Amino acid sequence: MLKRLIDNHFKLTEHRTDVKTEVIAGITTFLTMAYIIFVNPSILSQTGMDYGAVFVATCVAAAVGCLIMGLWANYPIAQAPGMGLNAFFTYGVVLGMGYTWEAALGAVFFSGFIFFLLSVFRIREWIINSIPLSLRLGIAAGIGLFLAMIALKNAGIVVANEATFVSLGDLTEPSALYALLGFFAITAMAYLRVTGAVMIGILGVTALAMVLGHNEFGGLMSMPPSIAPTLMALDLAGAFDVAMLSVIFAFLFVDLFDTSGTLVGVAHKGGLLDENGKLPRIGRAMMADSGASMAGAVLGTSTTTSYVESTAGIVSGGRTGLTAVVVAGLFLISLFFAPLAGSIPSYATAGALLYVAVLMAGSLSHADWDDPTEAAPVLIAALAMPLTFSIAEGIALGFISFAAIKALSGRFKDLNPAVIVLALLFAAKFLFLS
């Protein structure tokens, strides 16, 4: 009876799969993305947020997103707080712009709500089609470089310098050595197609540091920490500040394109696109993503988004939402491993951040480097993010440079109303609101 209900709901037979295959796919996907359990609290806690509460919020938000995606949209696509967006939340909005983490959570909630409305009213396709490919590539690469800068800074590999702004740190320090070792190991394991390479790298470096006396073991399992310090702590009024509009837009913009790109890419890998190359039920998938972001903000974590690591589960045979449901269950089980998460040092996650940066920076290979009017905005957007330590500023400068260069080159046909309006708004912000 139960097997028939599961088959009917997830349409296992129709997708030529079974419960065993979907469970294996879910476990595989979870192992490839479980690093977020350690990395997200490590990053967000630097804002003053309670580490244990963020740990719980991360696991629960991921579970909520996976359950909505699996049970409602019926796709084998897992969700969790997104890399890049969590770094922007901490280093850009709170530590950089000086906003409270409560206000930043408010901005995350509003971006998720706007994303939800765009999905309901089907405006998302118009927005996605209006943004030039070159800007999308530059933004994706820029987020990768932003993560790389954070990783190198946290490990002490790159340090401040009064004369040159930045310089090479002391590579003999344990933090730098452990970070580099983790990065080298993760990259090698990824090349060898080792499942869970990132998580293995993080745990391996942590264990080695413990053995050599550079880190302390805080325990393995316990009851989940209290989520009270971050639950419902978002400040919606504080997010209404005019200067926060660019922050909300950055959260929205990155999540929109990250989600749409991940959904289509993963679905293509699994043969889930229709005969026209489109993704059925994309509206449900988008609403699952935006709903999870709003839930995450209420719980106490940065933007929740779809994970490209879901491809690992697809390759393992996952074809339905049952895969995502399995991932949700594993995230909930992870709630009982808070002591282990608290034992992970920042240099252990630095190697993982650097590897994720490599993957994201790969989008630069798709840019049209033979056309300077396309290449220049890509480079400006990509470089501006790590050098200004802000995803929002990188997006803004990317739009302004694209519109200005195209207009001065007489390439008006490459400009559309959305790009022109956004470029003018960003320019006005720099001129009158900075």
N, C-alpha and C positions, 0 to 999 in steps of 0.2 A: 504493500500500500504506500509506504513512505517513498520507496524507490520510484513508484509511478508518479507520485506527486512532484518529486524533484525533477523527473524527466519531463513532465508536462509543463512545469513552470519555467525551467531553463531551456527546454527544447533540446535536450541532449541528443536524442536520436536524430533529430533534424540536422544537427551540426556534426553528426558522426563522431560523437565522443561519449564518454561514460563517466561515472562518479569517480572511479579510481584515477583516471587520466586527469580529471579536473582538480582533484586533491593534490596530486603530484605537481601539477602546474602551479597551484596556489602556493605550495611550499617553496617551489623554485623561485617564484616571483618575490615572495617574502624575504628569502635569504639574500636576494640581490639588492633589496632596498631597506633592509632592517638597520642599516647604518644610521638612518635618520633618527632612530630611537636614541642614539648616543650623541649625534652631532647637533640636533636641534636644541635640546636643553643646554648644551655647552655654549651655543651661540646666543640664544635668547636670555640666558641667565646673566649675561654681561650687562644687560639693561637694568638689572636689579630685580628681575623677576625670580620667584622662588624656583630653584632647580627641580625639586621634586614635583611641584605643581605643573611645571612645563613638561616634564617627562610624562605625567599622566595625561595632560592635554594633548600631547603629541600622539600617544597611543590611541586615545579615544577618538580624536578628530580623524585619524587615519582609518580607524574601524568604521566610523560613521560614513565617511566618504566611500569606502569600499562596499559597505552594505547597500548604500543607495545606488551606487553604480552597478552592483551585482544583482540586487533584487528587483530594481525598477528598470534600469537601462539594459540589463542583461548583457554586459560586456565584461570580458576578462581583463579589465583595466583597473589597476590598483591606484589608490590615492593616499597622500600623506602631505604634511607641510613641505613646501617646495624649497629646494636649495636655491640660493641666490636671493629669493624673496626674504628668507629669514635673515640673511646677512644684511640686506638693505634695511630691513626692519630695525636691526640692532645698530649697525655702524652708520647708516645713512640717516634714518629718521630720529632715533633716540640719541645716540652718542654724537652724531654729526649735526643735526638740526636743533637738538635740545628739547625735543618734545618728550613728554612722559610716555612710558610704555603703555599706559592705559589709553592715551590718545591715539597711539599707533595702532592698538587693537581696534579702536573705533574706526580708523581709516581702513583697516582690513575688512571690517564688517561692511562699511559703505561700499567698498570696491566689490565685495561679494554680492551685495544687494543689487548694485547696478548691473553686474554681470548676469545676475538672475533675470532682471528685467530685459536685458538685451537678448537673452535666450528665449524668453517667453514671447517677445514681440518679433523675434526672428530678424533682429537688426544686425546680429553678429556677422552674417555673411557679407553685408555691405561694408562693415568696418574692416573685416579681414581682407576683402578684395580691394579696399581703398588704399591700404598701406603698401607701399612699394616693397618688392622682395629684398632689395638691397638694404633697406632699413631694418627689416626683420632679421636679416643675416647679421648685420652690425650689432643689433641689440642682443641677440643670442650670444655672439662672440664676446661682447662687452661684459655680459654677466659672468661668463667664464673667466675672463681676465680679472674681474672684480673678486671672484672667489679665490683666484690664484694669489692675488695681492694679500687677501685676508689670511690665507694659509701660510704664506711666506712670513707675514708679519707675526702671526701667532706663534710660529716656530722659532722666531728670532733669526731667520735666515736673511730677512731684509729688515734693516733698522733705520731710524731717523738719522739725518745728517744735516747740520746747519748750513753747510756750504752747497751740498748737492741734493738736499731734500731727503734722499734715500741712499743707502749704501749697503754693502754686504756685511752681514753680522758675523759672529764668531761661530764658525762651523764645527768647532771642537766642543761646543756646548751640547749636553745630552739632548735637549729639546730639538735642536737642529738635526742632530744625527738620527734620532728616532723618527722624526718627520720624513727625512729623506729615505730612510730605510723602509718606512711604511709605504711611501709613494712608489719606490722601485718595486717592492714586493707586489703591491696591488696591480701595478701596470703589467708586470710579468704574468701574474696569475690571470688577469683579464685576457691577455694575448693567448694564453694556454686554455682559455675558456673554462676556468675553474668557477663553478657556481658559488656565489657569495663571496667573490674575491675581495670586495671592499670591506665587508664585515670581518672576514678572516684577517685582513690586514690590520684593521683597528684593534681587534682582540689580540692578535699576535704581538703587536708592538706593546700593548698594555701589559700583557703577560711577561714579555721580555724585560720591560722596565721594572716590574715587580720583582723578578728574579734577581736583577742587578741592583736592587735597592733604591731605584729612582722613583718608585711609585708604591702606594699602599693599597692593599686589597680591602675594599669596604664591605665585602660579603657578596653572596650570590643571589639569594631570594629573600623576600619579605612580603608583608602585606603592602599594597600600593600606598604611596604617600598621599597626603591630603591635597586635593585640588582647590581647596578653599581660597588660597592666596591669589589665584588668578581667575577663578570662576566668576563670571558676570562682572568682572572688574573693568571692562572696557568703558572708555570715556567718549561717548558719542558727541557730547557738546564740544569737547576739546578738539575733536576732529573736524569741526566746522570752521576752523581758522582758514582764512583765504589762502595762506601759504601752503596749507595742507592739501589743496586741490591737486597740486602737481604730484603729491605723494599718493593720493587716492588713484589718480590717473596711472601712475607708474605701477602700482599694485594690480590695477585692472588690466592695463595694457599687456604687461608681461604674462599674467595668468591667462588672458584671452588667447594670445598667440602660442603660449607654451601648451595650453590644453588642446587647442585645435590641431596644432602640429603633431602632438603626441597621439591624439585620438586617430587621426588619419594614418599616421605612420605605423602605429601598432596594428590597426585594423587591416591595413594593406598587407602587413606581414602575415596576418592570420587568415587572409582571404575573406574578410568580413565585409568588404565593400560590395555595393550592388553593381549591376551591369553598366551603370553610368559612372562608376568610380566614386560614388558618394557613400557616406556612412549613414545607414538607416538609424533612426532614433537618435540622431546627433543632438537634437534638442534635449532629450532626456539626459544624455551624457553630459551636456554642458550645464544643465540645471543641477545635476548631481554634484558637479565640481563646484559651482557657485554656492549651492546649499551647504556643502562641506566647509567652504571657506567661512561662511557666516557662523556655522556651528563651532568651528575652530576658534574664531574670534571671541565667541561667548565663553568657550572653555578656557582660553588663554594661550593661543598659539598663533603664529603668523599664517599667511595664506596657504590653504590646502589646495593641491593641484594634482593632475594626473601624472603618473610616473612612466617615463619611457622604459624603465626597467621591467615593465609589464611584458615587454617583448620576450624576456627569458621564459616566462610562463607560456607564452604563445608558442615558442619554439618547442616547449615540452608537451604541447598538445592541447593547451587550454583554449577553449573556443566560446565559452559561455560565462555568464555572471557567477556561476558556482565557483569559479577560480577566484574571483574577487571576494566572495563570501568567506572562502577558506583563509585568504589573506587577512580579512577582518578578524576572524577568530584568533589567528596567531598574534595579531597586534594586541588583542585583549589579554591573551595569555602572557604577553611580554610585560604587562603591568606589574607582575610579581617579581620582575628582575631589576627593580629600581636600584638596589645596592651595587649591582654590577655596572649599571649605567653611570652611577656616581663615581665609580672607580676609574672611568676613562679619562685620561689627561688630555689637554688641548692639543698637545703635539701628536697624539695618536690619531686624532681626527684631522689634523692638518694635512697629512698625506692623502687622506680620502678626499678632502676638499680640492687638493691640487689635481688629483686624478679626474674628478668631475669637471674641473676647469678645462682639462685637455679635451674631454668629450664635447663640451659646449663650444670651445674655440674652433672646433673642426668646421663650423659653419662658414668660416672665412674662405674655405676652399671653393665654395659655391658662388662667390662674388665675381662679378664681371670686372676683372682688373684691367682689361683692355679699354674700358670706357671710364675716363677719369670722373665724369659726372655721376657715375654709379659707385666707383671705388672710393672716392673721397669721403662721402657721407658715411660709408661703412666703417672706414678707419676712424673717423672723428667720433662716431657713436661708440665704437669698441674701445678706443683709448680713453675717452672722457670718463667712462664709468670707474675704472680703477684709479685714474689720476685725480678725479674729483671726489672719489670715494662715495659715489652716488649713482644709482641706476636712473633715478629721475632726471638728473642733470645730463646724463649721457643720452637719454631718449630725447630730451629737449634740444640739445645741440645737434643731434642727428637730424631731426626734422627741420630745424632752421637751416642747416648747411645744405640739405637736399633741395629745399625750396629755392634758396638763394642761388646755388650753383646752376640748377636747371633753368631758372629765370634768366640769369646773366648769360647763359649759353644759348638762349633762344629755344630751349627745349620745353616750350610751354605744354606741348602735348603729353609730356610725362607727368604733369601736375594735375591733380584733381582737387575738387573743393575741400575734401577732408584734410588733405595734406597742407593746403594753403591756410586754412583756418587754424589748424593746430600749430603750424609754424608761426603764424602771427600772434597767437595767444602765448606761445612760449617766449617769443621775442619781447612781448609786452611785459611778461613776468620779469624777465631779466632787467629790462629798462626801468620799470616803475615799481616793482615789488621787492627787488633784491635789497 
